[in-house]
Amino acid sequence: MTANNRIVLSSDHTAIELRQAVAGHIATQGWVAVDIGPTTPESTHYPEHGAAAARLVASGDCRFGIVLCGTGQGIMMAANKVKGIRCGVCADTFSARMIRQHNDANMLSIGARVVGEGLALDIVDAFLTARFEGGRHATRVEMIGALER
């Protein structure tokens, strides 16, 4: 098993069910879902969960990360604080494709209170099947990386 086929998933308490649905969905496509929780509905802090997932992506242990909270915004902000992470929150398939094609995003964030399960799985599919286009976009991604240094 290599990191190339591993996707870390994490959420806060509001998105456990959707996270589990995403985990099952990606597993049927040959991905290894590394679900780091939480598993119980008690209130949790999304910054901890976003950062934990982002660290697994930044370290190379997982190729991609998918994080979820109520809106997807807070957990995305936390993930983006980890050096090397480019995480975008998406509520549509077009944006999910574009963050991969143009921004070389390595993490996706979804709001469980914003999109239903069917759309969420379509968003995941759009993200995972899109490929970074490079070219002029590579220059811009490098500029984003330079902001971290």
MODELLER restraints for C-alpha pairs under 7 A, 6 or more apart:
rsr = mdl.restraints
at = mdl.atoms
rsr.add(forms.Gaussian(group=physical.xy_distance, feature=features.Distance(at['CA:3:A'], at['CA:60:A']), mean=6.59, stdev=0.5))
rsr.add(forms.Gaussian(group=physical.xy_distance, feature=features.Distance(at['CA:3:A'], at['CA:61:A']), mean=5.19, stdev=0.5))
rsr.add(forms.Gaussian(group=physical.xy_distance, feature=features.Distance(at['CA:3:A'], at['CA:62:A']), mean=4.72, stdev=0.5))
rsr.add(forms.Gaussian(group=physical.xy_distance, feature=features.Distance(at['CA:3:A'], at['CA:63:A']), mean=5.59, stdev=0.5))
rsr.add(forms.Gaussian(group=physical.xy_distance, feature=features.Distance(at['CA:4:A'], at['CA:62:A']), mean=6.76, stdev=0.5))
rsr.add(forms.Gaussian(group=physical.xy_distance, feature=features.Distance(at['CA:4:A'], at['CA:63:A']), mean=5.19, stdev=0.5))
rsr.add(forms.Gaussian(group=physical.xy_distance, feature=features.Distance(at['CA:5:A'], at['CA:31:A']), mean=5.17, stdev=0.5))
rsr.add(forms.Gaussian(group=physical.xy_distance, feature=features.Distance(at['CA:5:A'], at['CA:32:A']), mean=5.90, stdev=0.5))
rsr.add(forms.Gaussian(group=physical.xy_distance, feature=features.Distance(at['CA:5:A'], at['CA:63:A']), mean=6.55, stdev=0.5))
rsr.add(forms.Gaussian(group=physical.xy_distance, feature=features.Distance(at['CA:6:A'], at['CA:31:A']), mean=5.94, stdev=0.5))
rsr.add(forms.Gaussian(group=physical.xy_distance, feature=features.Distance(at['CA:6:A'], at['CA:32:A']), mean=4.66, stdev=0.5))
rsr.add(forms.Gaussian(group=physical.xy_distance, feature=features.Distance(at['CA:6:A'], at['CA:33:A']), mean=6.09, stdev=0.5))
rsr.add(forms.Gaussian(group=physical.xy_distance, feature=features.Distance(at['CA:6:A'], at['CA:34:A']), mean=6.63, stdev=0.5))
rsr.add(forms.Gaussian(group=physical.xy_distance, feature=features.Distance(at['CA:6:A'], at['CA:62:A']), mean=4.82, stdev=0.5))
rsr.add(forms.Gaussian(group=physical.xy_distance, feature=features.Distance(at['CA:6:A'], at['CA:63:A']), mean=5.67, stdev=0.5))
rsr.add(forms.Gaussian(group=physical.xy_distance, feature=features.Distance(at['CA:6:A'], at['CA:64:A']), mean=6.96, stdev=0.5))
rsr.add(forms.Gaussian(group=physical.xy_distance, feature=features.Distance(at['CA:7:A'], at['CA:31:A']), mean=6.85, stdev=0.5))
rsr.add(forms.Gaussian(group=physical.xy_distance, feature=features.Distance(at['CA:7:A'], at['CA:32:A']), mean=6.12, stdev=0.5))
rsr.add(forms.Gaussian(group=physical.xy_distance, feature=features.Distance(at['CA:7:A'], at['CA:33:A']), mean=5.22, stdev=0.5))
rsr.add(forms.Gaussian(group=physical.xy_distance, feature=features.Distance(at['CA:7:A'], at['CA:34:A']), mean=5.82, stdev=0.5))
rsr.add(forms.Gaussian(group=physical.xy_distance, feature=features.Distance(at['CA:7:A'], at['CA:62:A']), mean=5.39, stdev=0.5))
rsr.add(forms.Gaussian(group=physical.xy_distance, feature=features.Distance(at['CA:7:A'], at['CA:63:A']), mean=5.90, stdev=0.5))
rsr.add(forms.Gaussian(group=physical.xy_distance, feature=features.Distance(at['CA:7:A'], at['CA:64:A']), mean=4.84, stdev=0.5))
rsr.add(forms.Gaussian(group=physical.xy_distance, feature=features.Distance(at['CA:7:A'], at['CA:65:A']), mean=5.29, stdev=0.5))
rsr.add(forms.Gaussian(group=physical.xy_distance, feature=features.Distance(at['CA:8:A'], at['CA:33:A']), mean=6.02, stdev=0.5))
rsr.add(forms.Gaussian(group=physical.xy_distance, feature=features.Distance(at['CA:8:A'], at['CA:34:A']), mean=4.49, stdev=0.5))
rsr.add(forms.Gaussian(group=physical.xy_distance, feature=features.Distance(at['CA:8:A'], at['CA:35:A']), mean=5.84, stdev=0.5))
rsr.add(forms.Gaussian(group=physical.xy_distance, feature=features.Distance(at['CA:8:A'], at['CA:53:A']), mean=6.00, stdev=0.5))
rsr.add(forms.Gaussian(group=physical.xy_distance, feature=features.Distance(at['CA:8:A'], at['CA:62:A']), mean=6.16, stdev=0.5))
rsr.add(forms.Gaussian(group=physical.xy_distance, feature=features.Distance(at['CA:8:A'], at['CA:64:A']), mean=6.49, stdev=0.5))
rsr.add(forms.Gaussian(group=physical.xy_distance, feature=features.Distance(at['CA:8:A'], at['CA:65:A']), mean=4.68, stdev=0.5))
rsr.add(forms.Gaussian(group=physical.xy_distance, feature=features.Distance(at['CA:8:A'], at['CA:66:A']), mean=6.29, stdev=0.5))
rsr.add(forms.Gaussian(group=physical.xy_distance, feature=features.Distance(at['CA:9:A'], at['CA:19:A']), mean=6.91, stdev=0.5))
rsr.add(forms.Gaussian(group=physical.xy_distance, feature=features.Distance(at['CA:9:A'], at['CA:33:A']), mean=6.83, stdev=0.5))
rsr.add(forms.Gaussian(group=physical.xy_distance, feature=features.Distance(at['CA:9:A'], at['CA:34:A']), mean=5.99, stdev=0.5))
rsr.add(forms.Gaussian(group=physical.xy_distance, feature=features.Distance(at['CA:9:A'], at['CA:35:A']), mean=4.76, stdev=0.5))
rsr.add(forms.Gaussian(group=physical.xy_distance, feature=features.Distance(at['CA:9:A'], at['CA:36:A']), mean=6.19, stdev=0.5))
rsr.add(forms.Gaussian(group=physical.xy_distance, feature=features.Distance(at['CA:9:A'], at['CA:53:A']), mean=6.68, stdev=0.5))
rsr.add(forms.Gaussian(group=physical.xy_distance, feature=features.Distance(at['CA:9:A'], at['CA:65:A']), mean=5.85, stdev=0.5))
rsr.add(forms.Gaussian(group=physical.xy_distance, feature=features.Distance(at['CA:9:A'], at['CA:66:A']), mean=4.93, stdev=0.5))
rsr.add(forms.Gaussian(group=physical.xy_distance, feature=features.Distance(at['CA:9:A'], at['CA:67:A']), mean=5.66, stdev=0.5))
rsr.add(forms.Gaussian(group=physical.xy_distance, feature=features.Distance(at['CA:10:A'], at['CA:35:A']), mean=6.15, stdev=0.5))
rsr.add(forms.Gaussian(group=physical.xy_distance, feature=features.Distance(at['CA:10:A'], at['CA:36:A']), mean=5.51, stdev=0.5))
rsr.add(forms.Gaussian(group=physical.xy_distance, feature=features.Distance(at['CA:10:A'], at['CA:37:A']), mean=5.40, stdev=0.5))
rsr.add(forms.Gaussian(group=physical.xy_distance, feature=features.Distance(at['CA:10:A'], at['CA:49:A']), mean=5.89, stdev=0.5))
rsr.add(forms.Gaussian(group=physical.xy_distance, feature=features.Distance(at['CA:10:A'], at['CA:50:A']), mean=6.82, stdev=0.5))
rsr.add(forms.Gaussian(group=physical.xy_distance, feature=features.Distance(at['CA:10:A'], at['CA:53:A']), mean=6.24, stdev=0.5))
rsr.add(forms.Gaussian(group=physical.xy_distance, feature=features.Distance(at['CA:10:A'], at['CA:66:A']), mean=6.73, stdev=0.5))
rsr.add(forms.Gaussian(group=physical.xy_distance, feature=features.Distance(at['CA:10:A'], at['CA:67:A']), mean=4.96, stdev=0.5))
rsr.add(forms.Gaussian(group=physical.xy_distance, feature=features.Distance(at['CA:10:A'], at['CA:68:A']), mean=6.53, stdev=0.5))
rsr.add(forms.Gaussian(group=physical.xy_distance, feature=features.Distance(at['CA:11:A'], at['CA:19:A']), mean=6.81, stdev=0.5))
rsr.add(forms.Gaussian(group=physical.xy_distance, feature=features.Distance(at['CA:11:A'], at['CA:37:A']), mean=6.56, stdev=0.5))
rsr.add(forms.Gaussian(group=physical.xy_distance, feature=features.Distance(at['CA:11:A'], at['CA:38:A']), mean=6.74, stdev=0.5))
rsr.add(forms.Gaussian(group=physical.xy_distance, feature=features.Distance(at['CA:11:A'], at['CA:46:A']), mean=6.67, stdev=0.5))
rsr.add(forms.Gaussian(group=physical.xy_distance, feature=features.Distance(at['CA:11:A'], at['CA:49:A']), mean=5.99, stdev=0.5))
rsr.add(forms.Gaussian(group=physical.xy_distance, feature=features.Distance(at['CA:11:A'], at['CA:67:A']), mean=5.40, stdev=0.5))
rsr.add(forms.Gaussian(group=physical.xy_distance, feature=features.Distance(at['CA:11:A'], at['CA:68:A']), mean=4.55, stdev=0.5))
rsr.add(forms.Gaussian(group=physical.xy_distance, feature=features.Distance(at['CA:11:A'], at['CA:69:A']), mean=5.51, stdev=0.5))
rsr.add(forms.Gaussian(group=physical.xy_distance, feature=features.Distance(at['CA:12:A'], at['CA:38:A']), mean=6.68, stdev=0.5))
rsr.add(forms.Gaussian(group=physical.xy_distance, feature=features.Distance(at['CA:12:A'], at['CA:44:A']), mean=5.67, stdev=0.5))
rsr.add(forms.Gaussian(group=physical.xy_distance, feature=features.Distance(at['CA:12:A'], at['CA:45:A']), mean=6.41, stdev=0.5))
rsr.add(forms.Gaussian(group=physical.xy_distance, feature=features.Distance(at['CA:12:A'], at['CA:46:A']), mean=5.02, stdev=0.5))
rsr.add(forms.Gaussian(group=physical.xy_distance, feature=features.Distance(at['CA:12:A'], at['CA:49:A']), mean=6.64, stdev=0.5))
rsr.add(forms.Gaussian(group=physical.xy_distance, feature=features.Distance(at['CA:12:A'], at['CA:68:A']), mean=6.80, stdev=0.5))
rsr.add(forms.Gaussian(group=physical.xy_distance, feature=features.Distance(at['CA:12:A'], at['CA:69:A']), mean=5.34, stdev=0.5))
rsr.add(forms.Gaussian(group=physical.xy_distance, feature=features.Distance(at['CA:13:A'], at['CA:38:A']), mean=6.77, stdev=0.5))
rsr.add(forms.Gaussian(group=physical.xy_distance, feature=features.Distance(at['CA:13:A'], at['CA:41:A']), mean=5.12, stdev=0.5))
rsr.add(forms.Gaussian(group=physical.xy_distance, feature=features.Distance(at['CA:13:A'], at['CA:42:A']), mean=6.31, stdev=0.5))
rsr.add(forms.Gaussian(group=physical.xy_distance, feature=features.Distance(at['CA:13:A'], at['CA:43:A']), mean=5.63, stdev=0.5))
rsr.add(forms.Gaussian(group=physical.xy_distance, feature=features.Distance(at['CA:13:A'], at['CA:44:A']), mean=5.82, stdev=0.5))
rsr.add(forms.Gaussian(group=physical.xy_distance, feature=features.Distance(at['CA:14:A'], at['CA:69:A']), mean=5.92, stdev=0.5))
rsr.add(forms.Gaussian(group=physical.xy_distance, feature=features.Distance(at['CA:14:A'], at['CA:70:A']), mean=5.74, stdev=0.5))
rsr.add(forms.Gaussian(group=physical.xy_distance, feature=features.Distance(at['CA:15:A'], at['CA:68:A']), mean=5.89, stdev=0.5))
rsr.add(forms.Gaussian(group=physical.xy_distance, feature=features.Distance(at['CA:15:A'], at['CA:69:A']), mean=5.40, stdev=0.5))
rsr.add(forms.Gaussian(group=physical.xy_distance, feature=features.Distance(at['CA:15:A'], at['CA:70:A']), mean=6.58, stdev=0.5))
rsr.add(forms.Gaussian(group=physical.xy_distance, feature=features.Distance(at['CA:15:A'], at['CA:112:A']), mean=5.41, stdev=0.5))
rsr.add(forms.Gaussian(group=physical.xy_distance, feature=features.Distance(at['CA:16:A'], at['CA:39:A']), mean=6.87, stdev=0.5))
rsr.add(forms.Gaussian(group=physical.xy_distance, feature=features.Distance(at['CA:18:A'], at['CA:112:A']), mean=6.59, stdev=0.5))
rsr.add(forms.Gaussian(group=physical.xy_distance, feature=features.Distance(at['CA:18:A'], at['CA:117:A']), mean=6.38, stdev=0.5))
rsr.add(forms.Gaussian(group=physical.xy_distance, feature=features.Distance(at['CA:19:A'], at['CA:68:A']), mean=6.85, stdev=0.5))
rsr.add(forms.Gaussian(group=physical.xy_distance, feature=features.Distance(at['CA:22:A'], at['CA:121:A']), mean=6.37, stdev=0.5))
rsr.add(forms.Gaussian(group=physical.xy_distance, feature=features.Distance(at['CA:23:A'], at['CA:33:A']), mean=5.51, stdev=0.5))
rsr.add(forms.Gaussian(group=physical.xy_distance, feature=features.Distance(at['CA:26:A'], at['CA:33:A']), mean=6.95, stdev=0.5))
rsr.add(forms.Gaussian(group=physical.xy_distance, feature=features.Distance(at['CA:27:A'], at['CA:33:A']), mean=6.26, stdev=0.5))
rsr.add(forms.Gaussian(group=physical.xy_distance, feature=features.Distance(at['CA:46:A'], at['CA:69:A']), mean=6.87, stdev=0.5))
rsr.add(forms.Gaussian(group=physical.xy_distance, feature=features.Distance(at['CA:46:A'], at['CA:74:A']), mean=6.83, stdev=0.5))
rsr.add(forms.Gaussian(group=physical.xy_distance, feature=features.Distance(at['CA:46:A'], at['CA:75:A']), mean=5.31, stdev=0.5))
rsr.add(forms.Gaussian(group=physical.xy_distance, feature=features.Distance(at['CA:47:A'], at['CA:75:A']), mean=5.66, stdev=0.5))
rsr.add(forms.Gaussian(group=physical.xy_distance, feature=features.Distance(at['CA:47:A'], at['CA:78:A']), mean=5.01, stdev=0.5))
rsr.add(forms.Gaussian(group=physical.xy_distance, feature=features.Distance(at['CA:50:A'], at['CA:67:A']), mean=6.40, stdev=0.5))
rsr.add(forms.Gaussian(group=physical.xy_distance, feature=features.Distance(at['CA:50:A'], at['CA:75:A']), mean=4.90, stdev=0.5))
rsr.add(forms.Gaussian(group=physical.xy_distance, feature=features.Distance(at['CA:50:A'], at['CA:76:A']), mean=6.66, stdev=0.5))
rsr.add(forms.Gaussian(group=physical.xy_distance, feature=features.Distance(at['CA:50:A'], at['CA:78:A']), mean=5.43, stdev=0.5))
rsr.add(forms.Gaussian(group=physical.xy_distance, feature=features.Distance(at['CA:50:A'], at['CA:79:A']), mean=4.72, stdev=0.5))
rsr.add(forms.Gaussian(group=physical.xy_distance, feature=features.Distance(at['CA:51:A'], at['CA:78:A']), mean=5.73, stdev=0.5))
rsr.add(forms.Gaussian(group=physical.xy_distance, feature=features.Distance(at['CA:51:A'], at['CA:79:A']), mean=4.86, stdev=0.5))
rsr.add(forms.Gaussian(group=physical.xy_distance, feature=features.Distance(at['CA:51:A'], at['CA:82:A']), mean=6.69, stdev=0.5))
rsr.add(forms.Gaussian(group=physical.xy_distance, feature=features.Distance(at['CA:53:A'], at['CA:65:A']), mean=6.36, stdev=0.5))
rsr.add(forms.Gaussian(group=physical.xy_distance, feature=features.Distance(at['CA:54:A'], at['CA:65:A']), mean=6.81, stdev=0.5))
rsr.add(forms.Gaussian(group=physical.xy_distance, feature=features.Distance(at['CA:54:A'], at['CA:79:A']), mean=5.21, stdev=0.5))
rsr.add(forms.Gaussian(group=physical.xy_distance, feature=features.Distance(at['CA:54:A'], at['CA:82:A']), mean=6.30, stdev=0.5))
rsr.add(forms.Gaussian(group=physical.xy_distance, feature=features.Distance(at['CA:54:A'], at['CA:85:A']), mean=6.60, stdev=0.5))
rsr.add(forms.Gaussian(group=physical.xy_distance, feature=features.Distance(at['CA:55:A'], at['CA:82:A']), mean=6.70, stdev=0.5))
rsr.add(forms.Gaussian(group=physical.xy_distance, feature=features.Distance(at['CA:56:A'], at['CA:62:A']), mean=5.71, stdev=0.5))
rsr.add(forms.Gaussian(group=physical.xy_distance, feature=features.Distance(at['CA:57:A'], at['CA:63:A']), mean=5.92, stdev=0.5))
rsr.add(forms.Gaussian(group=physical.xy_distance, feature=features.Distance(at['CA:57:A'], at['CA:64:A']), mean=5.95, stdev=0.5))
rsr.add(forms.Gaussian(group=physical.xy_distance, feature=features.Distance(at['CA:57:A'], at['CA:65:A']), mean=6.33, stdev=0.5))
rsr.add(forms.Gaussian(group=physical.xy_distance, feature=features.Distance(at['CA:58:A'], at['CA:84:A']), mean=5.78, stdev=0.5))
rsr.add(forms.Gaussian(group=physical.xy_distance, feature=features.Distance(at['CA:58:A'], at['CA:85:A']), mean=6.38, stdev=0.5))
rsr.add(forms.Gaussian(group=physical.xy_distance, feature=features.Distance(at['CA:64:A'], at['CA:106:A']), mean=5.08, stdev=0.5))
rsr.add(forms.Gaussian(group=physical.xy_distance, feature=features.Distance(at['CA:64:A'], at['CA:107:A']), mean=5.48, stdev=0.5))
rsr.add(forms.Gaussian(group=physical.xy_distance, feature=features.Distance(at['CA:65:A'], at['CA:106:A']), mean=6.53, stdev=0.5))
rsr.add(forms.Gaussian(group=physical.xy_distance, feature=features.Distance(at['CA:65:A'], at['CA:107:A']), mean=4.46, stdev=0.5))
rsr.add(forms.Gaussian(group=physical.xy_distance, feature=features.Distance(at['CA:65:A'], at['CA:108:A']), mean=6.28, stdev=0.5))
rsr.add(forms.Gaussian(group=physical.xy_distance, feature=features.Distance(at['CA:66:A'], at['CA:107:A']), mean=5.60, stdev=0.5))
rsr.add(forms.Gaussian(group=physical.xy_distance, feature=features.Distance(at['CA:66:A'], at['CA:108:A']), mean=4.79, stdev=0.5))
rsr.add(forms.Gaussian(group=physical.xy_distance, feature=features.Distance(at['CA:66:A'], at['CA:109:A']), mean=5.74, stdev=0.5))
rsr.add(forms.Gaussian(group=physical.xy_distance, feature=features.Distance(at['CA:67:A'], at['CA:75:A']), mean=6.72, stdev=0.5))
rsr.add(forms.Gaussian(group=physical.xy_distance, feature=features.Distance(at['CA:67:A'], at['CA:108:A']), mean=6.32, stdev=0.5))
rsr.add(forms.Gaussian(group=physical.xy_distance, feature=features.Distance(at['CA:67:A'], at['CA:109:A']), mean=4.81, stdev=0.5))
rsr.add(forms.Gaussian(group=physical.xy_distance, feature=features.Distance(at['CA:67:A'], at['CA:110:A']), mean=6.54, stdev=0.5))
rsr.add(forms.Gaussian(group=physical.xy_distance, feature=features.Distance(at['CA:68:A'], at['CA:75:A']), mean=6.68, stdev=0.5))
rsr.add(forms.Gaussian(group=physical.xy_distance, feature=features.Distance(at['CA:68:A'], at['CA:109:A']), mean=5.50, stdev=0.5))
rsr.add(forms.Gaussian(group=physical.xy_distance, feature=features.Distance(at['CA:68:A'], at['CA:110:A']), mean=4.93, stdev=0.5))
rsr.add(forms.Gaussian(group=physical.xy_distance, feature=features.Distance(at['CA:68:A'], at['CA:111:A']), mean=5.74, stdev=0.5))
rsr.add(forms.Gaussian(group=physical.xy_distance, feature=features.Distance(at['CA:68:A'], at['CA:112:A']), mean=6.52, stdev=0.5))
rsr.add(forms.Gaussian(group=physical.xy_distance, feature=features.Distance(at['CA:69:A'], at['CA:75:A']), mean=6.23, stdev=0.5))
rsr.add(forms.Gaussian(group=physical.xy_distance, feature=features.Distance(at['CA:69:A'], at['CA:110:A']), mean=6.89, stdev=0.5))
rsr.add(forms.Gaussian(group=physical.xy_distance, feature=features.Distance(at['CA:69:A'], at['CA:111:A']), mean=5.39, stdev=0.5))
rsr.add(forms.Gaussian(group=physical.xy_distance, feature=features.Distance(at['CA:69:A'], at['CA:112:A']), mean=5.99, stdev=0.5))
rsr.add(forms.Gaussian(group=physical.xy_distance, feature=features.Distance(at['CA:70:A'], at['CA:111:A']), mean=4.91, stdev=0.5))
rsr.add(forms.Gaussian(group=physical.xy_distance, feature=features.Distance(at['CA:70:A'], at['CA:112:A']), mean=5.03, stdev=0.5))
rsr.add(forms.Gaussian(group=physical.xy_distance, feature=features.Distance(at['CA:70:A'], at['CA:113:A']), mean=4.93, stdev=0.5))
rsr.add(forms.Gaussian(group=physical.xy_distance, feature=features.Distance(at['CA:71:A'], at['CA:110:A']), mean=6.89, stdev=0.5))
rsr.add(forms.Gaussian(group=physical.xy_distance, feature=features.Distance(at['CA:71:A'], at['CA:111:A']), mean=3.79, stdev=0.5))
rsr.add(forms.Gaussian(group=physical.xy_distance, feature=features.Distance(at['CA:71:A'], at['CA:112:A']), mean=6.36, stdev=0.5))
rsr.add(forms.Gaussian(group=physical.xy_distance, feature=features.Distance(at['CA:71:A'], at['CA:113:A']), mean=5.93, stdev=0.5))
rsr.add(forms.Gaussian(group=physical.xy_distance, feature=features.Distance(at['CA:71:A'], at['CA:114:A']), mean=6.01, stdev=0.5))
rsr.add(forms.Gaussian(group=physical.xy_distance, feature=features.Distance(at['CA:72:A'], at['CA:89:A']), mean=5.80, stdev=0.5))
rsr.add(forms.Gaussian(group=physical.xy_distance, feature=features.Distance(at['CA:72:A'], at['CA:109:A']), mean=5.27, stdev=0.5))
rsr.add(forms.Gaussian(group=physical.xy_distance, feature=features.Distance(at['CA:72:A'], at['CA:110:A']), mean=4.61, stdev=0.5))
rsr.add(forms.Gaussian(group=physical.xy_distance, feature=features.Distance(at['CA:72:A'], at['CA:111:A']), mean=3.91, stdev=0.5))
rsr.add(forms.Gaussian(group=physical.xy_distance, feature=features.Distance(at['CA:73:A'], at['CA:89:A']), mean=6.31, stdev=0.5))
rsr.add(forms.Gaussian(group=physical.xy_distance, feature=features.Distance(at['CA:76:A'], at['CA:87:A']), mean=6.06, stdev=0.5))
rsr.add(forms.Gaussian(group=physical.xy_distance, feature=features.Distance(at['CA:76:A'], at['CA:88:A']), mean=6.55, stdev=0.5))
rsr.add(forms.Gaussian(group=physical.xy_distance, feature=features.Distance(at['CA:76:A'], at['CA:89:A']), mean=6.40, stdev=0.5))
rsr.add(forms.Gaussian(group=physical.xy_distance, feature=features.Distance(at['CA:76:A'], at['CA:109:A']), mean=5.74, stdev=0.5))
rsr.add(forms.Gaussian(group=physical.xy_distance, feature=features.Distance(at['CA:79:A'], at['CA:85:A']), mean=6.82, stdev=0.5))
rsr.add(forms.Gaussian(group=physical.xy_distance, feature=features.Distance(at['CA:79:A'], at['CA:87:A']), mean=6.77, stdev=0.5))
rsr.add(forms.Gaussian(group=physical.xy_distance, feature=features.Distance(at['CA:80:A'], at['CA:86:A']), mean=6.08, stdev=0.5))
rsr.add(forms.Gaussian(group=physical.xy_distance, feature=features.Distance(at['CA:80:A'], at['CA:87:A']), mean=5.97, stdev=0.5))
rsr.add(forms.Gaussian(group=physical.xy_distance, feature=features.Distance(at['CA:83:A'], at['CA:148:A']), mean=6.55, stdev=0.5))
rsr.add(forms.Gaussian(group=physical.xy_distance, feature=features.Distance(at['CA:84:A'], at['CA:145:A']), mean=6.90, stdev=0.5))
rsr.add(forms.Gaussian(group=physical.xy_distance, feature=features.Distance(at['CA:85:A'], at['CA:106:A']), mean=6.42, stdev=0.5))
rsr.add(forms.Gaussian(group=physical.xy_distance, feature=features.Distance(at['CA:86:A'], at['CA:105:A']), mean=4.72, stdev=0.5))
rsr.add(forms.Gaussian(group=physical.xy_distance, feature=features.Distance(at['CA:86:A'], at['CA:106:A']), mean=5.62, stdev=0.5))
rsr.add(forms.Gaussian(group=physical.xy_distance, feature=features.Distance(at['CA:86:A'], at['CA:107:A']), mean=6.17, stdev=0.5))
rsr.add(forms.Gaussian(group=physical.xy_distance, feature=features.Distance(at['CA:87:A'], at['CA:105:A']), mean=5.64, stdev=0.5))
rsr.add(forms.Gaussian(group=physical.xy_distance, feature=features.Distance(at['CA:87:A'], at['CA:106:A']), mean=6.24, stdev=0.5))
rsr.add(forms.Gaussian(group=physical.xy_distance, feature=features.Distance(at['CA:87:A'], at['CA:107:A']), mean=4.41, stdev=0.5))
rsr.add(forms.Gaussian(group=physical.xy_distance, feature=features.Distance(at['CA:87:A'], at['CA:108:A']), mean=5.40, stdev=0.5))
rsr.add(forms.Gaussian(group=physical.xy_distance, feature=features.Distance(at['CA:87:A'], at['CA:109:A']), mean=6.73, stdev=0.5))
rsr.add(forms.Gaussian(group=physical.xy_distance, feature=features.Distance(at['CA:88:A'], at['CA:99:A']), mean=6.71, stdev=0.5))
rsr.add(forms.Gaussian(group=physical.xy_distance, feature=features.Distance(at['CA:88:A'], at['CA:107:A']), mean=6.75, stdev=0.5))
rsr.add(forms.Gaussian(group=physical.xy_distance, feature=features.Distance(at['CA:88:A'], at['CA:108:A']), mean=5.39, stdev=0.5))
rsr.add(forms.Gaussian(group=physical.xy_distance, feature=features.Distance(at['CA:88:A'], at['CA:109:A']), mean=5.83, stdev=0.5))
rsr.add(forms.Gaussian(group=physical.xy_distance, feature=features.Distance(at['CA:89:A'], at['CA:108:A']), mean=6.06, stdev=0.5))
rsr.add(forms.Gaussian(group=physical.xy_distance, feature=features.Distance(at['CA:89:A'], at['CA:109:A']), mean=4.33, stdev=0.5))
rsr.add(forms.Gaussian(group=physical.xy_distance, feature=features.Distance(at['CA:89:A'], at['CA:110:A']), mean=5.63, stdev=0.5))
rsr.add(forms.Gaussian(group=physical.xy_distance, feature=features.Distance(at['CA:90:A'], at['CA:96:A']), mean=5.79, stdev=0.5))
rsr.add(forms.Gaussian(group=physical.xy_distance, feature=features.Distance(at['CA:90:A'], at['CA:109:A']), mean=6.31, stdev=0.5))
rsr.add(forms.Gaussian(group=physical.xy_distance, feature=features.Distance(at['CA:90:A'], at['CA:110:A']), mean=5.78, stdev=0.5))
rsr.add(forms.Gaussian(group=physical.xy_distance, feature=features.Distance(at['CA:91:A'], at['CA:110:A']), mean=6.65, stdev=0.5))
rsr.add(forms.Gaussian(group=physical.xy_distance, feature=features.Distance(at['CA:91:A'], at['CA:115:A']), mean=6.37, stdev=0.5))
rsr.add(forms.Gaussian(group=physical.xy_distance, feature=features.Distance(at['CA:92:A'], at['CA:123:A']), mean=6.08, stdev=0.5))
rsr.add(forms.Gaussian(group=physical.xy_distance, feature=features.Distance(at['CA:93:A'], at['CA:122:A']), mean=6.54, stdev=0.5))
rsr.add(forms.Gaussian(group=physical.xy_distance, feature=features.Distance(at['CA:93:A'], at['CA:123:A']), mean=4.67, stdev=0.5))
rsr.add(forms.Gaussian(group=physical.xy_distance, feature=features.Distance(at['CA:93:A'], at['CA:126:A']), mean=5.67, stdev=0.5))
rsr.add(forms.Gaussian(group=physical.xy_distance, feature=features.Distance(at['CA:96:A'], at['CA:123:A']), mean=5.95, stdev=0.5))
rsr.add(forms.Gaussian(group=physical.xy_distance, feature=features.Distance(at['CA:96:A'], at['CA:126:A']), mean=5.81, stdev=0.5))
rsr.add(forms.Gaussian(group=physical.xy_distance, feature=features.Distance(at['CA:96:A'], at['CA:127:A']), mean=4.84, stdev=0.5))
rsr.add(forms.Gaussian(group=physical.xy_distance, feature=features.Distance(at['CA:97:A'], at['CA:126:A']), mean=5.24, stdev=0.5))
rsr.add(forms.Gaussian(group=physical.xy_distance, feature=features.Distance(at['CA:97:A'], at['CA:127:A']), mean=5.09, stdev=0.5))
rsr.add(forms.Gaussian(group=physical.xy_distance, feature=features.Distance(at['CA:97:A'], at['CA:130:A']), mean=5.45, stdev=0.5))
rsr.add(forms.Gaussian(group=physical.xy_distance, feature=features.Distance(at['CA:99:A'], at['CA:105:A']), mean=5.40, stdev=0.5))
rsr.add(forms.Gaussian(group=physical.xy_distance, feature=features.Distance(at['CA:100:A'], at['CA:127:A']), mean=6.29, stdev=0.5))
rsr.add(forms.Gaussian(group=physical.xy_distance, feature=features.Distance(at['CA:100:A'], at['CA:130:A']), mean=5.89, stdev=0.5))
rsr.add(forms.Gaussian(group=physical.xy_distance, feature=features.Distance(at['CA:100:A'], at['CA:131:A']), mean=5.98, stdev=0.5))
rsr.add(forms.Gaussian(group=physical.xy_distance, feature=features.Distance(at['CA:100:A'], at['CA:132:A']), mean=5.39, stdev=0.5))
rsr.add(forms.Gaussian(group=physical.xy_distance, feature=features.Distance(at['CA:101:A'], at['CA:130:A']), mean=6.12, stdev=0.5))
rsr.add(forms.Gaussian(group=physical.xy_distance, feature=features.Distance(at['CA:101:A'], at['CA:131:A']), mean=5.29, stdev=0.5))
rsr.add(forms.Gaussian(group=physical.xy_distance, feature=features.Distance(at['CA:101:A'], at['CA:132:A']), mean=3.98, stdev=0.5))
rsr.add(forms.Gaussian(group=physical.xy_distance, feature=features.Distance(at['CA:101:A'], at['CA:133:A']), mean=5.18, stdev=0.5))
rsr.add(forms.Gaussian(group=physical.xy_distance, feature=features.Distance(at['CA:102:A'], at['CA:132:A']), mean=6.18, stdev=0.5))
rsr.add(forms.Gaussian(group=physical.xy_distance, feature=features.Distance(at['CA:102:A'], at['CA:133:A']), mean=6.34, stdev=0.5))
rsr.add(forms.Gaussian(group=physical.xy_distance, feature=features.Distance(at['CA:102:A'], at['CA:137:A']), mean=5.47, stdev=0.5))
rsr.add(forms.Gaussian(group=physical.xy_distance, feature=features.Distance(at['CA:103:A'], at['CA:137:A']), mean=6.73, stdev=0.5))
rsr.add(forms.Gaussian(group=physical.xy_distance, feature=features.Distance(at['CA:103:A'], at['CA:141:A']), mean=5.98, stdev=0.5))
rsr.add(forms.Gaussian(group=physical.xy_distance, feature=features.Distance(at['CA:104:A'], at['CA:132:A']), mean=5.30, stdev=0.5))
